[in-house]
Amino acid sequence: MQRLGFIHDMMDVKVLLLLVLSRCNYPVSTQEAYELCYQDDCLSYFDVCTALPEMVKSGHIHQVEGEKYEITDKGRETAGLTEDSIAFTVRQRAENAVAAFNRKMRRSSFVKTSVTAREGGDYSVLLELDDEMGSLMKLELLAPDQRQGERLAKLFEKKAEEIYNLTMTELLDDEDDG
């Protein structure tokens, strides 16, 4: 029976991986590589798990930070030569997925949180927002338990810019009234 879709063999998987990794600004895990490449029902997680070690062995990618991968110069050169063989729709979807991944990773590098236990049994929650120039805001809150501290940290990660803008608006609105 003929396989439908655009990914038919291991070479197609590797070419798609090279395209994706050449566009990623950050190292990716196996799961992230699979999610970015999954633009076709014919691709399986096991294909990606098989292709990545083979590509490390061939020198097209290398492993960094434990279980993350990034493209090498050899891989980037090969990607440039082979990316035209990927079906246009698959390539467009993969490039859109990588663009979203790059935005998400860039944003997460600017938002930092930590929850640490204090002597009295409560928790200190440190919330930080940075930009390219440095720190924009550091806020330390007290949480009665670890669960609430982790919840505060998680919500700050989602709403850091809103919190910063609200704080600035509130402080500057009072200045205008005076």
C-alpha positions in Angstrom: 0.0 0.0 0.0 1.3 3.5 -0.9 2.0 5.9 2.0 0.2 9.2 1.8 1.8 12.4 2.7 5.2 13.9 1.9 7.5 12.0 4.3 8.2 8.6 2.8 11.6 7.5 4.0 14.4 8.3 6.5 16.1 10.7 4.1 12.9 12.9 4.0 12.9 12.9 7.8 16.5 14.0 7.9 16.1 16.7 5.3 13.1 18.1 7.3 15.0 18.0 10.5 17.9 19.9 8.9 15.4 22.6 7.7 13.9 22.9 11.1 17.2 23.0 13.0 18.6 25.5 10.6 15.8 27.9 11.4 15.8 27.3 15.2 17.6 29.9 17.3 17.8 27.7 20.3 18.8 24.0 20.9 15.8 21.6 20.8 15.0 18.4 22.6 13.9 15.3 20.7 10.3 16.0 21.6 10.5 19.6 20.4 12.2 18.5 17.2 9.3 16.1 16.6 6.7 18.7 17.3 8.3 21.2 15.0 8.7 18.6 12.2 5.3 17.0 12.6 3.6 18.6 9.6 2.7 15.4 7.9 0.9 12.3 9.2 3.6 10.0 7.9 6.2 11.3 10.4 6.4 9.4 13.7 8.2 10.1 16.9 10.3 7.0 16.4 11.5 8.3 13.0 12.9 11.4 14.8 14.4 9.3 17.5 16.2 7.2 14.9 17.3 10.1 12.7 18.8 12.4 15.4 21.6 10.0 16.6 22.4 9.2 13.0 22.7 12.9 12.2 25.0 13.4 15.2 27.2 10.6 13.9 27.3 12.1 10.4 28.3 15.5 11.9 25.2 17.4 10.6 24.0 18.2 14.2 25.5 17.9 17.6 24.2 17.3 21.1 24.3 20.1 23.6 23.0 20.6 27.1 22.3 16.9 27.7 19.4 15.9 25.5 19.2 18.9 23.2 20.4 19.3 19.6 21.6 22.0 17.3 22.7 22.2 13.8 26.4 22.3 12.8 28.0 24.3 9.9 28.0 21.1 7.8 24.3 20.6 8.6 23.5 24.2 7.7 25.2 23.8 4.4 23.4 20.6 3.6 20.1 22.2 4.6 20.6 25.0 2.2 21.2 22.5 -0.6 18.3 20.1 0.2 15.4 22.2 1.6 13.9 22.7 -1.9 13.1 19.0 -2.0 10.6 19.5 0.9 7.0 20.0 -0.3 6.1 23.6 -0.1 3.2 23.2 2.3 5.2 21.0 4.7 8.1 23.6 4.6 5.7 26.5 5.2 4.1 24.8 8.2 7.5 23.8 9.6 8.8 27.3 9.3 5.7 28.8 11.0 6.1 26.3 13.8 9.8 27.2 14.2 9.0 30.9 14.2 6.5 30.4 17.0 9.0 28.2 18.9 11.7 31.0 18.6 9.3 33.6 19.9 8.3 31.4 22.8 11.9 30.6 23.7 13.0 34.3 23.4 10.3 35.4 25.7 11.0 32.7 28.3 14.6 33.9 28.4 13.3 37.3 29.6 11.0 36.0 32.3 12.6 34.4 35.4 10.9 33.0 38.5 12.1 31.1 41.6 10.4 29.8 44.7 12.6 29.2 47.8 11.7 28.1 51.3 12.2 30.4 54.2 13.0 29.6 57.8 9.4 30.3 59.1 7.9 27.7 56.8 6.7 30.1 54.2 8.1 30.7 50.7 9.8 33.6 48.9 8.8 34.0 45.3 11.2 36.0 43.1 9.7 37.3 39.9 11.9 39.0 37.3 11.3 40.6 33.9 14.3 41.5 31.6 14.7 42.9 28.2 17.7 43.1 25.8 19.2 45.9 27.9 18.9 44.3 31.3 16.4 44.1 34.2 13.0 45.8 33.9 11.5 44.6 37.2 12.3 42.4 40.2 9.5 41.6 42.6 9.7 39.4 45.6 6.5 38.1 47.2 5.8 36.0 50.2 3.7 32.9 49.8 2.3 30.9 52.7 3.0 27.5 51.1 5.0 26.1 48.2 1.9 25.3 46.1 0.8 29.0 46.2 4.4 30.1 45.5 4.6 27.9 42.4 1.2 29.1 41.3 2.3 32.7 41.6 5.5 31.9 39.6 3.5 30.1 36.9 1.0 33.0 36.5 3.8 35.6 36.4 5.4 33.6 33.6 2.1 34.0 31.6 1.4 37.6 32.5 4.8 39.2 33.1 4.3 42.0 30.6 0.8 42.8 31.8 2.0 43.0 35.4 4.9 45.3 34.4 2.6 47.5 32.3 0.0 47.7 35.1 2.6 48.6 37.7 4.1 51.3 35.5 0.6 52.7 34.6 -0.4 52.8 38.3 2.8 54.5 39.4 2.8 57.0 36.6 -0.9 57.8 36.8 -0.4 58.9 40.4 2.5 61.2 39.3 0.2 62.9 36.7 -2.4 63.6 39.4 0.1 65.4 41.6 
